[in-house]
Amino acid sequence: MSLVHYLVLASILFAVGAVTVLTRRNAILAFMGVELMLNSCNLALVTFSRVHGGLEGQVMAFYVMVVAAAEVVVGLAIIVSLYRSRRTVSVDEPSLLKN
Amino acid sequence: MIDASWLLVAIPALSAAVLLLLGRRSDAWGPYLAIAASTASFVVGLLTLFTVLGEEAENRIHDVTLYSWLPAGDFSVDLGMRIDPLSLTFVMLITFVGTLIHVYSLGYMQHDADKRRFFAYLNLFVAAMLTLVLANSYAGLFLGWEGVGLASYLLIGFWNQHTENAVAAKKAFVMNRVGDMGLIIAMGLMAANVGSVSFADVDAAVPGLSAGVLTAMGLLLLLGAVGKSAQFPLQAWLGDAMAGPTPVSALIHAATMVTAGVYIIVRSDAIFSAAPDARLVVAVIGAFTLLLGAFIACAKDDIKKSLAGSTMSQIGYMVLGAGLGPIGYAFAIFHLVTHGFFKAGLFLGAGSLMHANDDSTDMRHYGGLRKVMMITWLTFAACWLAIMGVPPFSGFYSKDKIIEAAFVGSGWQPWVLGGAALIGAGITAFYMSRMFFMTFFGKERWVDSAEKLGPDDPRPVRHPHESPLVMTIPMIVLALGATFLGMLLAWDSAIEHWLAPVVGESELHHAEPVMPLWLIMTTTLTLVALGILLAWRQYGMNPVPLTPPHGSVLTRAARRDFYADDVNEALTMRPGQHLTRTLVYADTAVVDGSVNGLARGTVSLGRSWRKLQNGYVRSYAALILAGVVVAGIVLHLVRM
């Protein structure tokens, strides 16, 4: 397993995540797309860490996990309150702040 | 009393401010306040006059500094007043004749709903004119100079519900601005060459200035004088200025405004005495205008316009007198004072005639009015004799001296200038007698309603009647002035000695005219008599047609002011309009076009970008992603 394989996998995961975010209307699914993109980043970071023999990548991966956890907490709270107030979890319908 | 002389200006100015600021609330008592203010100014002037008369002749010039007006580094202008015989002569003329005109207006404007505003403007006029003559620097003089310009604009266009009156006011204002340009540049020259614009400093600096600068200053001051005094070539506004109420015409022609030009020339005597070329131009313009105005006065059937031509002509005499230099300064002022009385009398008489004849000014519709308007007839007669210079009426003493002075000199000058003054006297007699006979003598060219001979009778229906006392008393006072003032002021050369501290003793008594004195006087009086006889034969003995006859080429040209309006239009107005239109086009197309185009471009760019702000989270995310990809590609390319 060379470096390239890991990076290709990470790119594919990132692309899948990005497409999910861009195409799905359901906020929860879009959220999972974001998680997928974050995980692909973690994979790339850990891979580089292994190849270079340092710990920086691992540490960065932990940071990303912390950010992802925080994001899940805030994001899910937003989605729940959104659902409560508007009975929907679509990301397109509450476009009240446009213009 | 000298220190309190600022009251002269302050009282009428304050009264004008009160009347204008209070507006309609002061309608009831406003006119009386205005008359009181003008009278108070006269009383202060009289007390100041007595104070100055009590001093030795050489101590009679007082400079009173009021406060520092424009302190600008090395150059500073103090606002101050100069109380001297010249300014006091004007103060007395302005306040006395002005007050009489105020009183007369009380009757003349009685039925005007807006008379309070009218009186406020009259006060403003008096205050501005007093500022003009009392200032001790050209800057202060200019303040009053513009003030009378404003006041005349307001008063000429007083009945501005008629467009032609508003146009006449605008014309007077604009033509005056042309002259003011000269005055401003002259002040600029003084500031540059002398470093001060006060009379005292400029007079003191004159010997050190070069001839070119002095001539330029003189000519530029003349340009200012020409505009204010309606002299050639800026004379065309004066006839149209008759659009204002008649008391205004009296005020403009007799006591204020047009006399300002003569004042500034006499006040700048130091400059003009040192610049003989400029002085000659002054004299030539005066001589030319005195003939031009006289011809115009001969041809007009409108009594006020004929009087306007006469003013132009008489001011021409004064400018000629002032242009003759030290021998003429005193007599220019002398004629100005006597003219102030008889011309005010004539205008107030014309106003009384209008009052009686349903506001008609057409002399061809007058005739035989002496029977019904006794007082107007007698006062008009006194002023008529005065303006023609029939002894012993006041015009004789002042005008005759100017004619005498015009004959002093060498070469062609005395013959041309003196000849013009002499002929002018004859024409003056003709047009004034024409006016007098056409109005008061001959057959009545109007009818009472009962006598109307059917609808084909062209004569207008009138009920002429004498004016009320409030109008006739000022006329009587002015007529008395027109009769006796000349005699009083000429007594023992009183006016010359009085003015001597300012303009120097007149050298006329030692000068040798090119013709003997008795010959000049006899010729003048013969021409005057000839003018009266000619007018009597034409307009007294023979019937006057109701519609003006076709007339000769000269008459038709004079009726149209010698095409002054057409010339002005062709030479300045139309090219000016074309220039401004081109500039307006350039402004809208080029300047506005580029600025507006830029704005329009920004707006449309914003409008198209606004569509990106659609509020959809996913499209934002897509944009961010696209941005990152683009940034990545760019970075990649740069790296390569």
Contacts between the chains, C-beta under 8 A, distances in Angstrom:
chain1	res1	chain2	res2	distance
A	18	B	625	6.0
A	21	B	618	6.8
A	21	B	621	5.5
A	22	B	618	5.4
A	22	B	621	6.0
A	22	B	622	5.2
A	22	B	625	7.2
A	23	B	618	7.5
A	25	B	618	7.8
A	30	B	617	7.7
A	30	B	618	7.3
A	91	B	616	7.4
A	91	B	617	4.7
A	91	B	618	6.2
A	92	B	616	5.5
A	92	B	617	7.8
A	92	B	618	7.2
A	95	B	614	6.7
A	95	B	615	3.0
A	95	B	616	5.7
A	96	B	615	6.9
A	97	B	615	5.7
A	98	B	613	5.7
A	98	B	614	5.4
A	98	B	615	2.8
A	98	B	616	7.9
A	99	B	610	7.0
A	99	B	613	6.3
A	99	B	615	7.5
